[in-house]
Amino acid sequence: MTVAIASGKGGTGKTTVAVNLALAAGEPIRLLDCDVEEPNCHIFLEPTVQGGAAIGIPVPVVDQGKCTACGECSKACQYHAIVSLKTKPLVFPELCHGCGACVMACPAGAIREEKHEIGVVETGTAAHVELVQGRLNVGSPMSPPVIRAVKQSGCGSVPVIIDCPPGTSCPVITAMRGSDFVVLVTEPTPFGLNDLLLAVETVRQIDIPFAVVVNRADSGDGRVAEYCRQDKIRVLLELPEDRRVAEAYSRGATAVEEIAEYRDIFQRLWKEIMDAARRGSSPAGAHQ
């Protein structure tokens, strides 16, 4: 069973929900930190790191001696990663998606591929949680290959929680795709509602059952709750604005470890998510 924790915007508490769920589940869990541009689950789990592997994509290398400057490679590249303006081609590795089209298009056989490192995948354990996290190299714009590597490393028989990147772009879809259920974490603000609308549309487009968790539920207005009621989206949990949680967070601690009542809250949330995922449909009706 795979559950993705996502949000339409950053700062809603997505990682807080993901980490607390993993700790409260009470069973072996694999937590995949797919927010590879700024992974932070390890800050709260403090895992014992067991190893890592470099992740790369194949990028073209041109043999200038064989190249005839025909420009076919440039025509084939949809990402402008290899450019030939009636000259020998120039390669921009940062733009390359590793599709191999330029290699196939070259009539002179002047292009080969070499691995271009873009990040790393690391694994570690903390209590019953196995953490797999990706870390994108600074300056690299291509996070989906690292996210896919994290998900491949996280395959197994135990339940999986995916901490997705924020937003609704390609990295988020790469992280969510293949999940059994998605939990959208939001906040009761105009920005929260706007980005929740985008996130809901995204999840519906890829056809995955979902529900909502509202963080800091008593600190904003009621427009998120009204939207969920009107659209028959179930709100699994409304977390209050709690100074104790903020203080624990500032120390790198989690709510379920520091505050007993939150362990019960997240244990119930985990059970509800598992029940909804097994049913295979978005729980509808009035929010709780």
Order of alpha helices (4+ residues) and beta strands (2+ residues): beta-alpha-beta-alpha-beta-alpha-beta-beta-alpha-beta-beta-alpha-beta-alpha-beta-alpha-beta-alpha-beta-alpha-alpha-alpha
